[in-house]
Amino acid sequence: MLFSPISILAVTVLSGLMSMAVLGSLRAAAIPGLTYWISANALSIVAFVLFAMQGHAPRGLTILCANGLLAFAMLRVLNGCRLFFGRRREQWQEYAALAAMVFAIAYWTYVTPRIDIRIAAVSAFHAYVYFAIGWLALRASMPQRPKYPYRFMTVVSFLGGVGHAARGFTYALGLVHQQTLLESTPVNVAFLGIGILLLPCLSIGVVMLAHDRMAERLERLANVDELTGALSRREFLAQGQAMAKASRGAAKRLFMAIVDIDHFKSINDAHGHASGDLVLAHFGSVVAGNLRASDIFGRLGGEEFAVFFPAEEGNEAAAMIDRLRICVAASRCRVADAELSCTFSAGIDEYRAGEPLAELMARADQALYAAKSRGRNRVAAAWPMDREAESA
């Protein structure tokens, strides 16, 4: 029969093998939870093969071991998802529930044979795991990431939980009677189809999550400077343009500061390029830690950075960058042979509605050179001198 329990098990085994191949190809990416998902597929494949051997092998293998392995595989999926989302992994209560389920299977197999109670106990455990995965995927949706993989996992997991819960209640209430797990009755085939074929869907879901994590890493490599944590020049300009477009009609004005670390070449010459990299990373950390969520911070190249931010007026904008200058000057960076401090010079100007950011950057850059020519470690504004907020 096309829709017999054996054919359903065979399809599930093939799907598990394909999922293992896809997930295995991503191992080099070291995605959190990936090894859990691969091992879960391997365990479930062994379990389904044992299920298919019912009537041809000892019940200890085809019932007790098979159910125990499949339940353990589901816990591996759950804990892999927890690891993927940065949550706490194993919980001893879940393994205690797994042990209790195995004990119940053994009792209702060997002491008082009752397949309906066995199925109810197994379904209750699997329903919990599916609901736990669904709740985790629902709550752990990553900000600024495509929602589809997380919604897919949520829907599949909740469907699996509902399916297993319905199966458990049906057998616990004695609404269905059967002698073996693989009986080809319509109700049994339907429940097996829902319960077993949802596993490949769950595997598809974790593959989607893994690929989304890889896409996120690639986007971060393209958009964020790895050394300093600042946006790359391209991403800084893209976000700046979006911010300028969104600010049309807003009460606050926008300003850009071009920031250059003072005498950075002398740091490299005196302490080496490795120490220079540590100073750059330290500088990026201090600046990022003293900016607001609304501010955009990017690295233009070398030791030159930029900040694009809203402010009520020019004096407030210049004062904000000057406070940043003071914070950087007061901080210390430990390198191999010394404890270093650094200062920066900055030029600042206001964004004019509709202009390209390149024009704003050019004016701020001119103000930066003015700050350098006046002795560095200061903020110079590009507007007329009687309005300039220059500080030393």
C-alpha positions as CSV (number, residue, x, y, z in Angstrom):
1,M,0.0,0.0,0.0
2,L,1.2,3.5,-0.9
3,F,0.0,4.9,2.5
4,S,0.9,2.0,4.7
5,P,2.8,2.5,7.9
6,I,5.9,0.9,6.4
7,S,5.8,3.2,3.4
8,I,5.5,6.2,5.7
9,L,8.5,5.0,7.7
10,A,10.5,4.5,4.5
11,V,9.8,8.0,3.3
12,T,10.8,9.4,6.7
13,V,14.0,7.5,6.7
14,L,14.9,8.8,3.3
15,S,14.1,12.4,4.3
16,G,16.2,12.0,7.4
17,L,19.2,10.8,5.3
18,M,18.8,13.9,3.0
19,S,18.6,16.2,6.0
20,M,21.7,14.7,7.4
21,A,23.5,15.3,4.1
22,V,22.4,18.9,3.9
23,L,23.2,19.6,7.6
24,G,26.5,17.8,7.3
25,S,27.6,20.1,4.5
26,L,27.3,23.0,6.9
27,R,29.5,21.6,9.6
28,A,32.4,23.7,8.7
29,A,30.3,26.8,9.5
30,A,30.2,25.7,13.2
31,I,26.6,26.8,13.6
32,P,25.4,26.4,17.2
33,G,23.1,23.4,17.6
34,L,24.1,21.9,14.2
35,T,25.7,18.8,15.6
36,Y,22.6,18.2,17.8
37,W,20.4,18.3,14.7
38,I,22.6,15.9,12.8
39,S,22.7,13.4,15.6
40,A,19.0,13.7,16.0
41,N,18.4,12.7,12.4
42,A,20.8,9.7,12.8
43,L,19.0,8.5,16.0
44,S,15.6,8.9,14.4
45,I,16.7,6.9,11.3
46,V,17.8,4.0,13.6
47,A,14.5,4.3,15.5
48,F,12.4,4.1,12.4
49,V,14.3,1.1,11.1
50,L,13.7,-0.6,14.4
51,F,10.0,0.3,14.2
52,A,9.8,-1.3,10.8
53,M,11.2,-4.5,12.2
54,Q,8.2,-5.1,14.5
55,G,7.1,-8.7,14.3
56,H,10.6,-9.8,13.0
57,A,12.8,-8.8,16.0
58,P,12.6,-8.8,19.8
59,R,10.1,-6.3,21.3
60,G,13.0,-4.9,23.4
61,L,14.5,-3.5,20.2
62,T,11.4,-2.7,18.1
63,I,9.3,-1.1,20.9
64,L,11.5,-0.2,23.9
65,C,14.7,0.9,22.1
66,A,12.9,2.4,19.1
67,N,10.7,4.6,21.2
68,G,13.5,5.6,23.5
69,L,15.8,6.5,20.6
70,L,13.1,8.6,18.9
71,A,12.3,10.4,22.1
72,F,15.9,11.1,22.7
73,A,16.3,12.3,19.1
74,M,13.5,14.8,19.7
75,L,15.2,16.1,22.8
76,R,18.4,16.6,20.7
77,V,16.4,18.7,18.3
78,L,15.0,20.8,21.1
79,N,18.4,21.3,22.8
80,G,19.9,22.1,19.4
81,C,17.3,24.8,19.0
82,R,18.1,26.1,22.5
83,L,21.8,26.2,21.6
84,F,21.1,27.9,18.3
85,F,19.1,30.7,20.0
86,G,21.5,31.1,22.9
87,R,19.3,29.5,25.5
88,R,20.2,27.0,28.3
89,R,20.4,23.5,26.9
90,E,19.7,20.2,28.8
91,Q,17.2,20.2,31.6
92,W,17.3,17.2,33.9
93,Q,13.5,17.2,34.2
94,E,13.2,16.4,30.5
95,Y,15.5,13.4,30.8
96,A,13.6,12.3,33.9
97,A,10.4,12.4,31.8
98,L,12.2,10.4,29.1
99,A,13.2,7.8,31.6
100,A,9.6,7.7,33.0
101,M,8.2,7.2,29.4
102,V,10.6,4.3,28.8
103,F,9.6,2.7,32.1
104,A,5.9,3.1,31.2
105,I,6.5,1.5,27.8
106,A,8.3,-1.4,29.4
107,Y,5.5,-1.9,32.0
108,W,2.7,-1.7,29.4
109,T,4.6,-4.1,27.1
110,Y,5.8,-6.8,29.5
111,V,3.8,-6.6,32.7
112,T,0.4,-5.5,31.5
113,P,0.4,-5.3,27.7
114,R,-1.6,-2.2,26.7
115,I,-0.7,-0.7,23.4
116,D,-3.2,2.2,23.8
117,I,-1.5,3.3,27.1
118,R,1.9,3.0,25.5
119,I,0.9,5.2,22.6
120,A,-0.7,7.7,24.9
121,A,2.5,8.0,27.0
122,V,4.8,8.4,23.9
123,S,2.4,10.9,22.4
124,A,2.4,13.0,25.5
125,F,6.2,13.2,25.6
126,H,6.4,14.1,21.9
127,A,3.7,16.7,22.2
128,Y,5.6,18.4,25.0
129,V,8.8,18.5,22.9
130,Y,7.0,19.8,19.8
131,F,5.3,22.6,21.8
132,A,8.6,23.5,23.5
133,I,10.3,23.9,20.1
134,G,7.4,25.9,18.7
135,W,7.3,28.2,21.7
136,L,11.1,28.7,21.5
137,A,11.0,29.5,17.7
138,L,8.1,31.9,18.3
139,R,9.8,33.8,21.1
140,A,13.3,33.7,19.7
141,S,12.7,35.2,16.3
142,M,15.8,37.3,15.5
143,P,15.3,41.0,15.0
144,Q,16.0,42.3,11.5
145,R,16.1,38.8,10.1
146,P,13.6,37.2,7.7
147,K,10.6,35.9,9.7
148,Y,9.8,33.0,7.4
149,P,12.2,30.3,8.8
150,Y,11.1,31.1,12.4
151,R,7.4,31.1,11.5
152,F,7.8,27.8,9.6
153,M,9.4,26.2,12.6
154,T,6.7,27.6,14.9
155,V,3.9,26.4,12.7
156,V,5.4,22.9,12.1
157,S,6.2,22.4,15.8
158,F,2.8,23.5,17.0
159,L,1.1,21.3,14.4
160,G,3.3,18.4,15.6
161,G,2.3,19.2,19.2
162,V,-1.4,19.3,18.4
163,G,-1.1,16.1,16.3
164,H,0.6,14.1,19.1
165,A,-1.7,15.5,21.8
166,A,-4.8,14.5,19.7
167,R,-3.3,11.0,19.2
168,G,-2.5,10.6,22.9
169,F,-6.1,11.6,23.9
170,T,-7.6,9.4,21.3
171,Y,-5.8,6.3,22.6
172,A,-6.0,7.2,26.2
173,L,-9.8,7.5,26.0
174,G,-10.1,4.2,24.3
175,L,-11.6,5.7,21.1
176,V,-9.3,3.5,18.9
177,H,-8.3,-0.1,19.4
178,Q,-5.5,-1.9,17.7
179,Q,-3.0,-4.7,18.4
180,T,0.2,-3.5,16.9
181,L,1.8,-0.1,16.0
182,L,1.9,-0.9,12.2
183,E,-1.7,-1.9,11.7
184,S,-3.0,-0.4,8.4
185,T,-6.2,1.1,9.8
186,P,-7.2,4.5,8.5
187,V,-6.9,6.2,11.9
188,N,-3.5,4.6,12.7
189,V,-2.2,5.5,9.2
190,A,-3.5,9.1,9.6
191,F,-1.9,9.6,13.0
192,L,1.4,7.9,12.0
193,G,1.4,10.1,8.9
194,I,0.9,13.3,10.9
195,G,3.3,12.3,13.6
196,I,6.1,10.9,11.5
197,L,6.0,13.0,8.4
198,L,6.2,16.2,10.5
199,L,9.8,15.1,11.4
200,P,11.1,15.8,7.9
201,C,9.3,19.2,8.0
202,L,11.1,19.9,11.3
203,S,14.4,18.9,9.6
204,I,13.6,21.3,6.8
205,G,13.0,24.0,9.4
206,V,16.3,23.5,11.1
207,V,18.1,23.6,7.7
208,M,16.3,26.9,7.0
209,L,17.5,28.3,10.4
210,A,21.1,27.1,9.7
211,H,21.1,28.8,6.3
212,D,19.7,32.0,7.7
213,R,22.4,32.0,10.3
214,M,25.0,31.7,7.5
215,A,23.4,34.5,5.6
216,E,23.5,36.6,8.7
217,R,27.2,36.0,9.1
218,L,27.9,36.9,5.4
219,E,25.8,40.0,5.7
220,R,27.7,41.0,8.9
221,L,31.0,40.4,7.2
222,A,29.9,42.7,4.3
223,N,28.3,45.3,6.5
224,V,30.4,45.5,9.7
225,D,34.1,46.1,10.1
226,E,35.3,43.0,12.0
227,L,38.1,44.8,13.8
228,T,36.2,47.8,15.3
229,G,32.5,46.8,15.1
230,A,31.7,49.9,13.2
231,L,29.7,49.8,10.0
232,S,31.6,49.4,6.7
233,R,31.8,52.5,4.5
234,R,29.2,51.1,2.1
235,E,26.7,50.1,4.8
236,F,27.3,53.4,6.7
237,L,26.4,55.4,3.6
238,A,23.4,53.2,2.8
239,Q,22.0,53.5,6.4
240,G,22.8,57.2,6.3
241,Q,20.9,57.7,3.1
242,A,17.9,55.8,4.6
243,M,18.1,57.9,7.8
244,A,18.2,61.2,5.8
245,K,15.2,60.1,3.7
246,A,13.3,59.1,6.8
247,S,14.1,62.5,8.5
248,R,12.2,64.6,6.0
249,G,9.7,66.7,7.9
250,A,11.1,65.7,11.3
251,A,11.8,68.3,14.0
252,K,15.4,67.2,14.7
253,R,18.2,68.1,12.3
254,L,20.9,65.6,11.1
255,F,24.7,66.1,11.5
256,M,27.8,64.3,10.4
257,A,31.1,64.2,12.2
258,I,34.2,62.9,10.4
259,V,36.6,61.5,13.1
260,D,40.3,60.8,12.7
261,I,42.5,59.2,15.4
262,D,45.4,61.6,16.2
263,H,48.9,60.4,15.4
264,F,47.9,56.9,14.7
265,K,50.9,56.2,12.5
266,S,53.2,56.9,15.5
267,I,51.3,54.2,17.5
268,N,52.0,51.6,14.7
269,D,55.6,52.7,14.4
270,A,56.3,52.6,18.2
271,H,54.4,49.6,19.2
272,G,53.7,47.6,16.0
273,H,50.6,47.0,13.8
274,A,49.2,44.4,16.2
275,S,49.0,47.1,18.9
276,G,47.6,49.5,16.4
277,D,44.8,47.0,15.7
278,L,44.1,46.8,19.5
279,V,43.9,50.6,19.7
280,L,41.4,50.6,16.8
281,A,39.3,47.9,18.4
282,H,39.4,49.8,21.7
283,F,38.5,53.1,20.0
284,G,35.5,51.4,18.2
285,S,34.3,49.9,21.5
286,V,34.5,53.2,23.4
287,V,32.7,55.2,20.7
288,A,30.0,52.6,20.2
289,G,29.4,52.4,23.9
290,N,28.8,56.2,24.1
291,L,26.5,56.6,21.2
292,R,22.7,56.4,21.1
293,A,20.6,53.8,19.3
294,S,19.6,56.5,16.8
295,D,23.3,57.3,15.9
296,I,25.1,55.6,13.0
297,F,28.8,54.8,13.4
298,G,31.0,53.7,10.5
299,R,34.6,53.2,9.5
300,L,35.5,55.1,6.4
301,G,39.0,53.6,6.1
302,G,42.2,53.3,8.2
303,E,41.9,55.4,11.3
304,E,39.1,57.6,9.9
305,F,35.5,57.1,11.1
306,A,32.2,58.9,10.8
307,V,29.1,59.5,13.0
308,F,25.7,60.5,11.5
309,F,23.2,61.5,14.1
310,P,20.2,63.7,15.0
311,A,20.4,66.8,17.2
312,E,18.3,69.8,17.9
313,E,20.9,72.4,16.9
314,G,24.5,72.7,15.9
315,N,25.9,73.5,19.4
316,E,24.2,70.4,20.8
317,A,25.7,68.3,18.0
318,A,29.2,69.6,18.5
319,A,28.9,69.2,22.3
320,M,27.9,65.6,21.8
321,I,31.0,64.8,19.7
322,D,33.2,66.7,22.1
323,R,31.9,64.6,25.0
324,L,32.8,61.6,22.9
325,R,36.3,63.0,22.4
326,I,36.7,63.4,26.2
327,C,35.6,59.8,26.8
328,V,38.0,58.4,24.3
329,A,40.9,60.5,25.7
330,A,40.2,59.3,29.2
331,S,40.1,55.6,28.3
332,R,43.1,53.3,28.2
333,C,44.0,50.4,26.0
334,R,46.4,47.8,27.2
335,V,48.8,46.4,24.5
336,A,51.6,44.0,24.7
337,D,54.2,46.4,26.1
338,A,52.3,49.4,27.3
339,E,49.0,51.0,28.3
340,L,48.1,53.5,25.6
341,S,45.6,56.3,25.2
342,C,44.5,58.0,22.1
343,T,42.7,61.2,21.1
344,F,40.8,62.2,18.0
345,S,40.1,65.2,15.9
346,A,36.7,65.7,14.3
347,G,35.0,67.9,11.8
348,I,31.2,68.4,11.9
349,D,28.5,69.9,9.6
350,E,24.8,69.7,9.2
351,Y,22.9,67.7,6.6
352,R,21.1,69.8,4.0
353,A,17.8,68.3,2.8
354,G,18.1,66.5,-0.5
355,E,21.9,66.7,-0.8
356,P,24.1,63.6,-1.5
357,L,26.0,62.5,1.6
358,A,29.2,62.9,-0.3
359,E,28.8,66.6,-0.2
360,L,28.1,66.6,3.5
361,M,31.2,64.4,4.1
362,A,33.3,66.8,2.1
363,R,32.4,69.7,4.2
364,A,32.8,67.8,7.5
365,D,36.2,66.6,6.1
366,Q,37.3,70.2,5.6
367,A,36.3,71.0,9.1
368,L,38.4,68.0,10.3
369,Y,41.5,69.4,8.6
370,A,40.8,72.7,10.3
371,A,40.7,70.9,13.6
372,K,44.0,69.2,12.8
373,S,45.7,72.4,11.8
374,R,44.7,74.0,15.1
375,G,46.6,71.3,17.1
376,R,44.4,68.2,17.0
377,N,42.4,66.7,19.8
378,R,39.5,69.0,19.1
379,V,36.1,69.3,17.4
380,A,35.7,71.9,14.6
381,A,32.4,72.8,13.0
382,A,32.1,73.7,9.3
383,W,29.6,76.5,9.8
384,P,30.8,80.2,10.2
385,M,33.3,80.9,12.9
386,D,30.9,82.9,15.0
387,R,28.7,79.8,15.3
388,E,31.5,77.3,15.5
389,A,31.5,74.9,18.4
390,E,35.2,74.2,18.6
391,S,36.7,72.6,21.7
392,A,40.1,71.5,22.8
